[in-house]
Amino acid sequence: MATVFVPPQLRDVTGGADRIEASGATVREVIDEFEARFPGIAARLLDGEHLAAGLAVSIDGTLSNRGLQAAIGKDSELHFLPALGGG
Amino acid sequence: MATTPREEHTNRPMRVLGTRPVRHDGADKVTGRAIYGKDVQMANLAHGKILRSPHAHARIRSIDTSAAAKLPGVYACVTSADMPNLVDKMTELGEGTVNLAHLGANVLARGKVLYHGQAVAAVAAANADLAEEALELIKVDYEPLPPVTGVLDAMKDDAPLLHDDVFTNEMGKRANKPSNVARHIVFEQGNIERGLREAEVVIEREFRTATVHQGYIEPHVSTALWNADGHVTIWTATQGAFTARQQTAELLQIPISRVTVVPCEIGGGFGGKISVYLEPVAALLSRKCGRPIKMSMTRAEVFEGTGPTPGSFMRVKLGAAKDGKLTAAQAWLAYDAGAFPGGVIGPGCMCVFSCYDIPNARVDGFDVVLNKPKTAAYRAPGATHAAFACETVVDELAERLGIDPIELRLRNAAKEGTRRVDGEKYPRIGFVETLEAAKASEHYQSPLSGANRGRGVASGFWFNIGLKSSAAANVNPDGSVTLVEGSTDIGGTRTSVAMQLAETLGIAAEDVLPQVGDTDSVGYTDVTGGSRVTFATGLAAYQVGLDILAQLRERAASIWSCDPEKVTSESGVFRANGKSMTFKELAAKLHHTGGAVVGRATVDPQGATNGFGTHIVDVEVDRETGKVTILRYTAVQDTGKAVHPSYVEGQMQGGAVQGIGWALNEEYVFDAQGRMLNPTFLDYRMPTALDVPMIDTIIVEVPNPGHPYGVRGVGETPIVAPPAAIANAIYRAVGVRMRELPMSPPRVCAAILAK
């Protein structure tokens, strides 16, 4: 199972849990799975069919460029982080 | 330059990488033949100028351009009424999502002006003087509103509100009333209260930094031609031709295929030439009058009308045990975003404690809008502010505990497997190696003597990013290879990318002829930013090389009538069954073996990995004037494989000097009405060659496992450490802790007098 790190500001939806295991194979599947368990969480993470503005997803220590389609391994770590740019 | 021993990432010695060939575009640049945006000329060219707001905050009641339009020689006038009104439409621009309504209003104000110098209307005329004369005839009826330019002031409940539709966003939860605080970010790990209880020493300090500009030498310039067939071509100085194309197409709501962006040579960017300013306006003017329109900014327009880096207020608290081990860290960071939401608070929060392994930490960050130009990325955006605060407190902790400041950093240094406060775990990084190299350096080991002199150290971090790049290359009959890639060349990347292709093919760097293509000539490529080009576009070049080698092995096999699998290629020589041919010999036979060989690649790599640096500086402080003189400066950095060491040194030196500018002189000075008082290089003081000594560099090469040649990003990390290093040096010189940037003579003098 992959481990999703729940940001402090989302823990009001997860009942205080800071890490949650998930079986989805993509970010989209994980969010769908979470929505079934924690109703309302998808609305916090998504703008329509995309990750919410300013949000990025990191998988196993690397910010993914592939948004909701990003693949997740069985033992992956997943974080929702601010999007990064550079100069 | 000194180098430390390195691990080789590849199994064979490198022949091209690590050498210092002459840059491919050098002759054009030193002879003045390179084509910059200002050099673009064409028949019937007209000139555009922008009318800018005289108010920092005002409602626009009406705009009347009729008198300007009647002036002989004026071809067109435009306002935001000529642009589609894009309400809450978001678009993905590679480096992040952008609210098009905000981007559009920053290009031409709609309804309100939110900073002094914001673009309000534009005119195209036969020449620039006439266009400026016409601007004076445009009548704008403003209702002035009270401005707010301080980040803490803007956060107050009774502060003037900039936007009715901006609500504080807390990880998707929206506040129930509008606010200047657009976003609140929280990171947390461990138990901060427990960590503070375990500490022997706890230090909490407050810091402020000024708004500073990237200070690129070339002002913004764009030329647009809206052709009769509806196709728009834009020649511009941009860090990302494809991003400029997308922004323009989205703002004007035309198909992306109707826009071609031709990237000209660029006179610096540092993050400031990613957002569009002139491009859509020049296109609109061209559409109205049918002529090509050239627009260029003055230096004052660059300062007042483009995106600087935020001003900030920061509070940092660190706790450490007697042995120097950090037990707790807490930060409260407020960065201004300028007039529209979406500043660099995110990376600031992720960077503030990124150098250290801290079990208990919490960071609160706030993205705050106020009546200043919309901020933009600037070299490691958000990191320099945060490092100034954290690294100054780390230095104070070291002093309090009686531990050498580099040793204290070593005891807490992040390494592979360390988890940052945002939760990310580091891959193979080289922070420890930079600290060890700094500690062992001749600079750090040599004594510093003399009155009012002091030595400071500080460390810095930047993420580095990957993103998408494309490249294609054609093998010429003379054995040279023409390479077309899509990354604007700001720091010598034509050569660093070409060298990776040369290394892969086993030919000389000089035999690869690199060009930067326009948006119709090369596959999609993200911006030159995030220290990504040598890593990501270099990776594309490597894959182009593999593609070419595979095709050439087939050609050699056809000549030798053997299975392509039997053909080997190494160091530019193809071999099979006892026969051999050099790359050049094989290239000469391509026309008789099936025609041209063209290699291509597009990449979207993960694994850019992070950059760390440690800087050492010696200063002398004039107690009477407060002037700080840099006596000696050494920048140490893990650069991964240094592809072209001269360019790596140049990036480290350039970043250090920009950081020195932040530290000692640079700041936007605003009056009570929010007007910038110093929008010239005479009054906005950037360092010159006379202000700094030679910046010594120590390159540490810890290979990046995510790149076949071990390449890491280099360009941004070196700006991060200088302000803190200099603040720490000033303390050791004259005993005052400086906690506000810039540490200009009046501030240093006041601190000495107050001591």
Interface residues (C-beta under 8 A of the other chain):
Chain A: F5 P7 P8 Q9 L10 D12 A43 R44 L45 D47 H50 A52 A53 G54 A56 S58 G61 T62 L63 S64 N65 R66 E77 H79 F80 L81 P82 A83 L84 G85 G86 G87
Chain B: M90 E92 E95 G96 T97 N99 N169 E170 M171 G172 K173 R183 H184 I185 V186 F187 E188 Q214 G269 F270 G271 G272 I274 G342 V344 I345 G346 P347 C349 M350 A377 Y378 R379 A380 P381 D422 G423 E424 K425 Y426 P427 W462 F463 N464 I465 G466 L467 K468 G529 G530 S531 R532 D604 Q606 G607 A608 E716
